[in-house]
Amino acid sequence: MSVARTRFALYLDLIRWSRPAGWLLLLWPTLSALWVAAGGFPGWRLVTIFTLGTVLMRSAGCCVNDVADREFDRHVKRTAGRPVTTGAVSVREALALAAVLALAAFGLVLLTNALTVALSFAALAITVAYPFAKRVVSMPQAVLGVAFSFGIPMAFAAVLGQVPALAWWLLVGNLFWVLAYDTEYAMVDRDDDLKIGMKTSAITLGRFDVMAVLMFYLALIVVWGCALRLQGFGAVWGVALVLALVQVAWHAQMIWQRTREGCFRAFRLNHWIGLTLFAGVVLDMWVRGKL
């Protein structure tokens, strides 16, 4: 294998290219917001901009996160083999790649409007701040929740040129979802994180972790369910909420014993909850449009 191909493979590993669950967790609520804001299909232009932007920004965030956590990651079983941690990719390379990816995403945002561009700066600031929040905030997953939810107000801004109250309610609901699945993720590394002094929601919540995760899931379903019901969403949306609840019950089974394998599997399968809610939004709008 040539040197160039080797470097490219390392970069793909750095941005978690083989693990798309991360950007899917960002994508589904963002697409849901686009459909809600537009009252239906928002057009291929905006779908393309936000889909590519989501992938690019999640990839840039992985680079920044791995640079910030490189000294901690070497002590955690799951992350010890990351390219920056092992030295296979230098800090300078990782930051340069993050800059290129973020600039590419910003180029896409420039195709929208001034408000969306302004919101993108706030989204970038929160994304960069998150890795460092793990040193000082007892539940840094809340910071990640804001970062992973900011595509929602940006979607409304791109469609409407403003961010109504509905967008912020959807952001709050999505923040609870991030708290749920990232706490599951933190439960995987809890033993290692305790040894190195990392702050996570799994550590802060202690023996109430499983109950809290389930409450976070329920908060997502209640907030999104009520917010969209008030917008006229009906029976199809209700079915989607029930299917999401069934998945929550499945997650409860996976994390109940707090095993690494069960918690990690639960985290990786979370994107199906996002897809279920997105499908509910699209199909409910389609059905009501046909009536």
Wavefront OBJ file of the C-alpha trace (Angstrom):
o trace
v 0.000 0.000 0.000
v 1.366 3.454 -0.950
v 2.110 6.106 1.660
v -0.748 8.273 0.350
v -3.251 5.433 0.665
v -2.005 4.656 4.161
v -2.469 8.279 5.260
v -5.919 8.389 3.676
v -6.939 5.230 5.550
v -5.745 6.793 8.806
v -7.737 9.948 8.129
v -10.851 7.878 7.450
v -10.292 6.124 10.774
v -9.821 9.476 12.489
v -13.198 10.773 11.275
v -14.931 7.440 12.101
v -15.902 6.906 8.455
v -16.640 3.230 9.071
v -18.967 4.123 11.956
v -21.780 6.201 10.452
v -23.984 6.006 13.561
v -22.438 9.272 14.812
v -23.465 11.426 11.878
v -26.842 9.670 11.589
v -27.588 10.814 15.151
v -27.041 14.358 13.895
v -28.786 13.911 10.571
v -32.233 12.576 11.485
v -33.313 15.436 13.805
v -31.887 17.983 11.365
v -33.851 16.516 8.454
v -36.959 16.335 10.653
v -36.568 20.046 11.377
v -36.191 20.806 7.656
v -39.444 19.002 6.842
v -41.345 20.623 9.710
v -40.067 24.100 8.849
v -40.919 23.675 5.172
v -44.297 22.058 5.814
v -43.187 19.182 3.597
v -40.290 18.345 1.302
v -37.801 21.252 1.635
v -36.144 20.689 -1.745
v -33.029 18.781 -2.750
v -30.817 21.843 -2.403
v -31.360 22.222 1.356
v -31.411 18.462 1.929
v -28.030 18.170 0.220
v -26.539 21.156 2.061
v -27.589 19.910 5.489
v -26.743 16.260 4.845
v -23.223 17.013 3.608
v -22.761 19.685 6.284
v -23.742 17.213 8.993
v -21.208 14.631 7.809
v -18.453 17.233 7.482
v -19.007 18.836 10.886
v -19.279 15.519 12.701
v -15.994 14.495 11.066
v -14.332 17.763 12.075
v -15.620 17.299 15.608
v -14.042 13.840 15.800
v -10.656 15.352 14.890
v -10.905 18.058 17.554
v -12.164 15.598 20.158
v -9.307 13.158 19.544
v -6.703 15.908 19.806
v -8.192 17.214 23.061
v -8.518 13.728 24.589
v -5.312 12.132 23.288
v -3.698 11.858 26.740
v -6.861 10.458 28.310
v -7.724 8.080 25.452
v -4.553 6.031 25.916
v -5.909 4.891 29.297
v -9.338 3.860 27.985
v -9.679 0.410 26.436
v -12.149 1.489 23.721
v -10.140 4.524 22.552
v -6.496 3.506 23.058
v -6.062 2.676 19.369
v -7.259 5.994 17.910
v -4.817 7.445 15.331
v -3.930 10.606 17.279
v -3.563 8.706 20.541
v -1.146 6.191 19.022
v 0.778 8.919 17.177
v -0.086 7.523 13.738
v -1.634 10.931 12.961
v 0.024 14.025 14.416
v -1.835 16.731 16.294
v -1.019 19.184 13.508
v -2.395 16.826 10.859
v -5.600 16.221 12.823
v -6.209 19.940 13.381
v -5.460 20.707 9.734
v -7.974 18.082 8.641
v -10.549 19.490 11.083
v -10.021 22.972 9.623
v -10.457 21.740 6.045
v -13.642 19.872 6.930
v -15.084 22.809 8.890
v -14.291 25.221 6.044
v -16.007 22.889 3.572
v -19.074 22.833 5.832
v -18.968 26.611 6.131
v -18.867 26.863 2.329
v -22.151 24.947 2.245
v -23.705 27.205 4.885
v -22.827 30.241 2.752
v -25.329 28.904 0.209
v -28.175 29.572 2.678
v -28.840 32.940 4.355
v -27.298 35.364 6.841
v -29.127 34.021 9.912
v -28.057 30.441 9.194
v -24.471 31.607 8.712
v -24.579 33.435 12.053
v -25.950 30.349 13.811
v -23.180 28.236 12.272
v -20.582 30.201 14.262
v -22.389 29.371 17.498
v -22.585 25.711 16.459
v -18.852 25.641 15.733
v -17.993 27.252 19.075
v -20.027 24.677 21.007
v -18.502 21.820 18.995
v -14.983 22.985 19.842
v -15.868 23.586 23.499
v -17.362 20.137 24.120
v -14.136 18.082 24.437
v -12.845 20.485 27.089
v -16.149 20.512 28.983
v -15.376 16.949 30.076
v -12.719 18.372 32.403
v -14.952 20.803 34.280
v -18.668 20.001 33.766
v -20.273 17.185 35.745
v -22.546 16.295 32.821
v -20.671 17.305 29.653
v -23.240 15.309 27.685
v -25.495 18.364 28.065
v -22.938 20.451 26.149
v -22.803 17.753 23.469
v -26.590 17.814 23.450
v -26.623 21.468 22.443
v -23.940 20.878 19.801
v -25.758 17.861 18.342
v -29.082 19.737 18.312
v -27.992 22.982 16.690
v -28.862 21.718 13.224
v -32.510 22.170 14.226
v -32.572 25.998 14.578
v -30.225 26.223 11.584
v -32.698 24.223 9.501
v -35.573 26.520 10.482
v -33.418 29.568 9.759
v -32.498 28.242 6.315
v -36.136 27.606 5.394
v -37.939 30.481 7.110
v -35.261 33.131 7.675
v -36.164 33.047 11.378
v -36.115 30.639 14.319
v -39.605 30.240 15.855
v -40.297 28.906 19.342
v -41.077 25.489 17.852
v -37.455 25.100 16.774
v -36.197 25.698 20.309
v -38.680 23.215 21.748
v -37.473 20.599 19.275
v -33.887 21.458 20.269
v -34.726 20.904 23.944
v -36.360 17.564 23.180
v -33.399 16.482 21.081
v -31.004 17.528 23.861
v -32.713 14.972 26.104
v -32.177 12.327 23.432
v -28.460 13.154 23.302
v -28.306 12.907 27.105
v -29.864 9.439 26.826
v -27.621 7.930 24.189
v -24.403 9.624 25.262
v -24.959 8.480 28.841
v -25.215 4.941 27.449
v -21.934 5.635 25.655
v -20.360 6.955 28.874
v -21.498 3.854 30.753
v -19.211 1.807 28.485
v -16.123 3.681 29.706
v -17.169 4.430 33.284
v -14.525 2.273 34.983
v -11.716 3.760 32.883
v -13.045 7.318 33.256
v -13.125 6.986 37.042
v -9.446 6.032 37.043
v -8.353 9.020 34.946
v -10.638 11.600 36.544
v -12.854 12.270 33.522
v -16.281 13.770 34.224
v -19.296 12.092 32.566
v -23.025 11.801 33.128
v -22.623 8.058 33.828
v -20.351 8.880 36.769
v -22.442 11.805 38.013
v -25.708 9.847 37.902
v -24.161 6.824 39.597
v -26.678 4.086 40.435
v -29.482 6.187 38.964
v -27.933 6.044 35.489
v -30.356 3.553 33.913
v -33.427 5.283 35.310
v -32.103 8.652 34.147
v -31.484 7.348 30.618
v -35.070 6.116 30.412
v -36.369 9.455 31.714
v -34.298 11.282 29.083
v -35.820 9.122 26.354
v -39.313 9.784 27.667
v -38.599 13.518 27.766
v -37.640 13.409 24.074
v -40.878 11.638 23.155
v -43.068 13.895 25.314
v -41.502 17.169 24.100
v -41.433 16.232 20.411
v -44.829 14.530 20.656
v -46.551 17.559 22.195
v -44.718 20.145 20.077
v -45.686 18.514 16.793
v -49.169 17.526 17.937
v -49.818 21.241 18.432
v -48.727 21.722 14.804
v -51.470 19.382 13.604
v -49.546 16.109 13.454
v -51.904 13.190 13.894
v -52.290 9.412 13.855
v -49.206 8.521 11.824
v -47.070 10.646 14.125
v -48.641 8.849 17.082
v -47.639 5.478 15.609
v -44.054 6.717 15.220
v -43.995 7.761 18.889
v -45.241 4.328 19.951
v -42.547 2.640 17.838
v -39.947 4.900 19.447
v -41.246 3.871 22.884
v -40.902 0.199 21.928
v -37.258 0.869 21.089
v -36.785 2.609 24.434
v -38.030 -0.548 26.165
v -35.505 -2.533 24.123
v -32.744 -0.145 25.210
v -33.769 -0.652 28.833
v -33.122 -4.368 28.401
v -29.723 -3.763 26.815
v -28.409 -1.417 29.513
v -30.124 -2.881 32.587
v -27.092 -4.960 33.623
v -24.694 -2.112 32.726
v -22.370 -4.366 30.731
v -19.926 -2.715 28.326
v -21.267 -4.732 25.417
v -24.925 -4.007 26.171
v -24.419 -0.275 26.694
v -22.297 0.085 23.562
v -24.830 -1.826 21.480
v -27.611 0.411 22.799
v -25.635 3.511 21.852
v -24.902 2.256 18.331
v -28.577 1.455 17.685
v -29.888 4.878 18.716
v -29.991 6.182 15.168
v -33.027 3.923 14.584
v -34.989 6.027 17.076
v -34.033 9.137 15.111
v -35.008 7.468 11.831
v -38.338 6.390 13.307
v -39.199 9.945 14.335
v -38.058 11.346 10.982
v -40.155 8.786 9.114
v -43.106 9.696 11.334
v -42.712 13.380 10.442
v -42.471 12.723 6.691
v -45.269 10.134 6.501
v -47.652 12.133 8.693
v -47.198 15.181 6.462
v -47.624 13.059 3.350
v -50.823 11.416 4.628
v -52.364 14.706 5.756
v -51.462 16.254 2.396
v -53.351 13.448 0.641
v -56.541 13.908 2.697
l 1 2 3 4 5 6 7 8 9 10 11 12 13 14 15 16 17 18 19 20 21 22 23 24 25 26 27 28 29 30 31 32 33 34 35 36 37 38 39 40 41 42 43 44 45 46 47 48 49 50 51 52 53 54 55 56 57 58 59 60 61 62 63 64 65 66 67 68 69 70 71 72 73 74 75 76 77 78 79 80 81 82 83 84 85 86 87 88 89 90 91 92 93 94 95 96 97 98 99 100 101 102 103 104 105 106 107 108 109 110 111 112 113 114 115 116 117 118 119 120 121 122 123 124 125 126 127 128 129 130 131 132 133 134 135 136 137 138 139 140 141 142 143 144 145 146 147 148 149 150 151 152 153 154 155 156 157 158 159 160 161 162 163 164 165 166 167 168 169 170 171 172 173 174 175 176 177 178 179 180 181 182 183 184 185 186 187 188 189 190 191 192 193 194 195 196 197 198 199 200 201 202 203 204 205 206 207 208 209 210 211 212 213 214 215 216 217 218 219 220 221 222 223 224 225 226 227 228 229 230 231 232 233 234 235 236 237 238 239 240 241 242 243 244 245 246 247 248 249 250 251 252 253 254 255 256 257 258 259 260 261 262 263 264 265 266 267 268 269 270 271 272 273 274 275 276 277 278 279 280 281 282 283 284 285 286 287 288 289 290 291
